[in-house]
């Protein structure tokens, strides 16, 4: 079961853990605002917002679990 916490200190902060018994090679990944994602089969969107989260990175593409 995952645990979450939400706080309001002038801004909204949210955190959640990922309760898994095994690792998939996930890591903390930061995607900056305006980052241009590139995919093979679909149009490549430009990120409007920055993201920080847990992701598996495959071929330099972050596959986010939670962000």
N, C-alpha and C positions, 0 to 999 in steps of 0.2 A: 504494500500500500504506500502511496506517495504522500508526503506531508507538504503543505503549503503555508506560506505566511505572506501577509499583505500589510504594508505600513504607509501611513500618510504623514510625511514630515515636510510640508511645503510642496512636495512632489510625491508621486505614487511609486512605491517600490514593491516588487513582487518577487518571491523566490519559491522554488519548489525542488525537492530532491527527486532523484530517479532511483527507486528501490528495485534493482535487478540483482539477481544472484550471480550473474556473469557479466563480463565486459565485452563490448563490441568494438573496442578501440576508440570510444567516444572521447572527446576532449573539449575544453572550453574554446569557443570560436567567437571572434569579434568580426562582424561585417560592418564596415563604415557606411555612413550615409552616402548615397549616390553610387554605390558599388554596382558595376555592370556584371550581372550573372550571365554566363554563357552555357547554353544547353545544346545538345545535338538535334533534338527532334521538335522543339517548340521555340517560339519567339523568345528572345532573351530580354527579360525585364530589367529595368534599372531600379534599384532599391530606393524607396523614398525616405526610409528611416534607417537608422543604425540598429543593429541587433547584437545582443550578447546572449549566448546560450550554449547548450551541449549539442554537439554534432559529431557525426562521422564524416570525415573528409575523404571523398573519392574523386580521383582525377582533378584535384584542386577545386571541387565543388562541395560546399558544406551542406550536408544532409541533416538538418536540424531535428533533434528529438523534441526540444523545448527551448523556446527563446522568448 
